[in-house]
Amino acid sequence: MVKYWRPLSIVCTIVLIAASGAGAADYETQMNKPVSQALPPTVAAGPDYKVNDPVVADGYMYRFAVTSTYGPFEVTGTGALRKLEQEIWAIGQLKNITRSEAFGKALVTQAGKPLVFAKDVITKPVDTLSGIPKGVGRLFSNIATSVTTTRKPSQESRTKEALQVGSFKRDYAARFGVDPYSSNAVLQEELDKIGNAAAFGMWTTSAAMMPISGPASSVITATSLGKSFNNILATEPPSRIRNINEEKLKQMGIPDEVAQRYLDQPVYTPRQNLLLVDALSRLGAASGRDAYLNAALVAADEVEANFFVNMAQILRGYHETQGPITGITMVGALTVAQTKAGSAMIPFALDYGVWTANADKLSQNMKATYKAPGFNGNFEIWVTGAASPTAKQELQARGFTVVEQVGGRIDIVD
C-alpha cells in the first residue's frame, strides 16, 4: 500500500488565500449558475449537443449535464467539456462510417452472417475507489485516501495487441482528434466496432483516407503541442508510452521507486501520464518534482487525474513563457513553484473560486509555512478559470496576484 502525505484539505482554499482580518460578512457561498453565465455561447451548445441549466458549481469546478444526439453525458471542468464537445463531433463522424453501406457489407462473414461485436474488447478504464465523493472537492476534504491497486505496465492485453484492435482504434482516434483512452463509452463503442472489423481483416480502409465532414466549427483545431501528443498516442501502444515516461523520469532524476509507483497508479491513462510527465520534464533542473509525483498519487478518478495533469501543464507553461522555475514545494497539498525572479507561483486548475471562511483561516498557514531560497514575498496564483471579484480584491490587498484564464497565455492540452 502506498502511503501519502497528509490529506489534501487545504489545497483549494489556499488558492483563494485570505488574511485573518476579513470578517464573516465578506465570505461567499458558491452558487449554481445559468449556462449563459458560465460558458460562452460557442461552448454552451453545438450542432449535436447543448449544456443543460443550471451549471453546478461545487466550489472548485463546474459540473455539466449535457444533452446530445448520442445520449446524455456528465463531465466536470470546462476543459473536460471542451474535450467532450470534440468527442461528440467525432462520434458522429465514426457513426457515419459504422452505419454506412460499405461498412455493413464488409462485416459479412464467409458464412453470410454479419460479424457480432464482442463487448469490452478493449480494456475498460481501471476501476477506482468506490464509496467516496467524486470530483476535485474530495481532494480538499479529510477523507482523501490512497489508491492501493496497481496497473500492469500495459493497459492492453497481449491478445488484444495480437489482434491489433488497439492499433486501429488509435489510428481512428487520431484522425478525429480524440483520446483513444477516453472514458466516453459511446465513443469507445464506435472505435471498438472499427477496431474489431479492421483487426479481423474485414475493414481495410485506413483512417487517413476517411473524410471529415460537418460544420466549419467542428474542424480539428489542436495546437502543435496537442498534435504532437496525438501523434505519439496514434503510433505507440501503452507499453511503449510507459517506456517513454520511464526514460523521462529517469532523466529528471526521479527515484525509481517514486517513478514506478506513479506509473503503476491505476487511475491515470497513458495519455494523462504522457501529458503530466512531459510537462514536468520541461522544467529544466527544477527540484521537487518527485514531491509533485507523490502528491499526484492520491488521484482516485478521472476528474482528479485531470486536476494534477493540468497543474503540471501550468508549471510547464509558466516556465517556458514567464521565467524559469527553480523548485517545487508542497505546502500541505498545495503546489508552490519558486521562480528564479523571486516570486512564488501557485498553479491551480479551477473553474470558479469564491472567498470562503476556510480560505481566510488557512491564509496564515501559507504565509508562515512557505520558505524558499530567493523568495521575495510575492505570490502569483495562476488559475485556469476565474476567481470572484471579492476573492480577487481580498487577495490583491494582501499581496497575492491572481492570474485568470491562464489557458489564454500558455498551451494547455485538454
N, C-alpha and C positions, 0 to 999 in steps of 0.2 A: 504494500500500500504506500502511495506517495503522501508525504506529509507536506503541508503547505504553511506559508506564513499566516499570520493571524487573519481572521475573517475580514472581508472587504467592506466593512460597514462604513468606511469613511471616504470611499472613492468619489462618488458623485458630489457629495456635499462639500468636499474640499474644493471641488472645481468652482463652486459658487461660494468662494470664501467670504466670510463676513467678519467684521470686527465686533468685539464683545459689547460695544456701546449701542448697537442697534436695539430698538425696542420691539416688543412683540407685535405692536400695531403695524410695524413695517413688513411683517412676514406675509408671504403669499402662499396660496394653495394652487397647485396645478389643476387646471380645468380642461375638460374636453373642448374641442374646437370644431366649428363647422369646416368642411373641406376647403371652402373658399378662403379661410384664414390660414390654414396650414400648408396649402400647396398652391403653386401657380396653375392656371387652367390647363397648360400643356401637359402637366404631370397628373392632374386630377382625373383626367378622362382621355381615352383614346378610341380608335375605331372599334376595338373589341372589348373594352373594359371601362369601368368607372369606379372611383373610390366612393364608398358609402359614407353618409353622415351618421353620427359625428366621428371625428378622428379622436381616438382615445389617447389622452396624454397621461402617461404614468409617472411623470416627474422627471423622466430621463429621455425616453424615446417615444415617438408616436407609434401607435398600433393601428394598422389599416385593415379594414374589411373591404374586399374588392369583389365586385360582381363582373363576370366576364362571359364571353360567348362559350367558354370551355369549362365553366363551373365557377364556384366561389373560391377565393383564396384569402388567406390572412398572413400578413407579414408585419414585422416590427422594424422600424427605422426607414428613413427616406431613401437611404442607399439600397436597402432591400426592395423597396417599392420600385425604384428605377430598374433594378435587376429583373423584377417580376414583369415590368412593362415589356422589356426586351423578350422575356420568355414567352409571354402571351402571344406576341407577334410571331415568334419562332414556332410556337405550337401550330399556329395557322399555316405557316409555310410547310411544316412537316406533314400536317394533315392533308394538304394539297397533294403531297406525294403518296401517302399511305392510302388515300381514298381514290387515287387515280386508277383508271382502267389498266394502264401499263403495269402498275404495281400489283394489282389484283391478278392479272394474267401470269405475272412472274412467280406468284406464290402457289400455283397449282402444281401439286406433286406428280410424280410419274404415275401414280395410281389414279390421277384425275381428281384428287381431293385437295382442297386448299390446306395450306400449312396452318396448323394450330399453334399459336404462340404460347410458350410456357411462361408462366408468371414469374417475376423476380429473377430473371436470368442474370441480370447484373446486380451485384451486391447492393442491398439497401443501405442507406446511411446507418452507421453503427448506433445501436440503441444506447441511450444515455440514461442518466439518473431519472428515476420516476418518483412521484410523490413530492416534488419540490416546485415552488413557484417558477414560472417561466419568464424570461425576459431579463434585461440588464439589471432590473431592480434587485434581483436575487444577490447580485454581487455586492450590494451595499447593505445587506442585512446580516444579522448574526447567524444565519443558517447556511452561509456559504460553506461548501464542503468539497472534498476532493473527489476526483474521478478515479476509480480503482481498477477498472478494466483496461486492458491493453489491446492494441490493434496489431495484427500481423503486418509485416513490412509492406505487403501489397494488399489493397482492398479487393482486387480481382483474383479469383481463384485460378489455379493452373488450367482447369478445364475451360473456363470462360476465355482465358487468353488463347488457349489452343484453338478455340472456335473463332477467335478474332472478333467476337462481338464487341468487346470494349474498344478495339481499334476503330471499327466502323462507327460506333457511337461518337467517339471523339472527333472523327472527321466531320460528321454532320453537325455536331455541336459547334465546331469551329466555323463551319460555313455560315451558320446563322447567328454567330456571336453569343452563344450561351455556354454556361458552365456544364460540362459533361457530368459533374458530380453534384449537381443541384438536387435539393430535396423536393423539388416540384414534381409531384407524382404524375401529373398529366404530361409534362414534358418528357419524363423518363419513359413513360409508356410508348410515346411516339418514337423516341430514339431506340427503344428496345425492338420495336417492330422492324425498323430498318436494319438495325444491327444484326438481328437474327436472320432476316432474309438474306443479307449480304454474306453472313458467315456460312450459310448453307449453299451459297452459290446461286441463289435464285434471283437476287437483285444485284446487278453488276454496274449500275450507273454510279460513277464516283460523285462525291459531294461537290467537287469543284464544278461539275457540269450542271448542277441543279440551278435553275433560275431563281432570282429573288424578286418577289412581287410585293405590291401593297403601296400605300401612300408614301410620299416622299419623307414624311416624318418617321417612317419605320426603317429607313436606311441605316445600316450599321454604322455607328459613328465612334467606334472605340478609338482611344488615344493611341499614340505609338507605343506607349508603355503597356497599355492593355492588350494591344495586338501581339506584342512580344510574348506576353504570358499565354495568350490563347494559342499561339504557335507551338509553344512548349507542350501545352496540355493536349494539343491535337496529335503531336508526334511521339510523345513519351508516355509509357504506361506508368501507373503509380509506383511500381518498384524502382523505376529509373528516376522518377521525381524525388523519391526518398533519397536516392544516392546523390542527386544534385544538392539537396538540402544538407545532407550529412557533410559533404565536402565544404559547403559554405560555412557551416557551423564550425567545422574544424579550422578553417582559415581565420575565423573570428576569435579563435582561442577558447571556444566554449568547451568546458569539461565534457568528456564523453558521456558521463553518467547523466548530466543535465540534457545533453543533446538527445540521447536515446529516450529518456523519459518524455521529453516534449514530442518527439516524432512518433512515439507509441501512444500518445494521448488519443483516445478513440473519437473525440468529437470533431477535430479538425479534418477537413477533406484535403486531398492532395493539392487542390487549388488554393485553399486557405493557407496551408503550410508554405506553399511556394511564394505567396504574397508576403507573408509575415517574415519568413527567413530572408527573403531578398531585401526587404526594407531594412532589417537590422544590419545586413551585410554591407549596406551602402553608407553606414555611419563611420567609415574610416576606422580610427583606432579608439573610438569611444569605449569607455569602460562601463561595466554594469549591465551588459546585455544578457548575461546569464541570469541576473536577477529578474529581468523582464520576462524571460522564458519561464522561469519558475512561477512568476505571477500568472502567466497565461495558462498554466496547467489547470487552474480552477474552473475553466470554462466547462459548462455542463450541457450546452445546447448550441444550436447554430447562431442564435442571436448573440450569445456571449462570446462565441468564437469570432464573429464579425467585429465585435467591440474591440477585442485585442488586435485583430488584423488591421483595423482602421487606425487605431492609435499608433501602431508601428509605422503605418504609412505617413501619418502626420510627422512623426520623428524624422523619417527619411526626407519628406518634402521640405521641412524646415532646414535640415542640414544642407540640402542641395541648393536652396534658394535664398535663405536668410543669413546663414552663417553656421560655422562648424559647431557641432555638439561634441563636447569633450567627455561627458559621462552621464550615465543614467542612475538615478537613485530612487528606490521605492520608499516613499514616506507613508508608512502603513501600506495601503493598497494603491496609492496614487503614484503615477509615473511622473517624475520630475527630471527634466533634461537640463543639465548645466551647459551653458553656451560659452564659447570662447570669449564672446563680448562681455560676459559677466552676468547677464540676466538668466533667470531660470524659466524654462518653458514647460508648461503643463499641457500635454495633449489630452483631448477628451472627445470621444465620439458621442455627441449629444445632439438631439433634435431641438429641444427647447427646455431650458432650465430656469427655475424661479428662485427667489430669495426665501430661504427657509430658516426655521429656528435651529435646525441641526447644523446648517451651514454656519450660522452665527457661532454656535458653540464650538465647532471644530476649527474655526479660523486660527485661534491661538495655537493650536497644535501644529499647524503648518508653519506659522511664524517662528515658533520656538524650536521646532524639530529640524527643519531643513538647514543643513550646513554643508557647504561645499567649497573647495578652494576656488577663489576668484569670484565668488558670488557677490554681486553688488547691491543686493537687497530688493531688486526689482523682479516681479513675477509677470510672465505673459501666459495667459490661458488661451490656448488655441482650440476652438470647438468647431465641429463640422456643421452645427446648426446655429442656434442663437440663444441668447440669454434675455430675460425680461428687462425692460427699462430700469426697474427698481434694482435688480441684481447688478446690472452694469454700473448704475450710479453708486451703489454702495461699494462695489469692488474698486471702482476708479478712485473713490475718496480715500481708500486705504492702500493705494499703490499697486493694485492689480489691474493690468491691462487685459481686456477681453478682446480677442480677435475672432470675429464670427465668420461663418461660411468659408472656412479655410479651403474647401474644395475648389473655390474660385482662384486661389493663389497657388495651390500645389496640385499635383496629379494624384488623385485617389481613385483607385480601381474598385468599383463596386463588386 
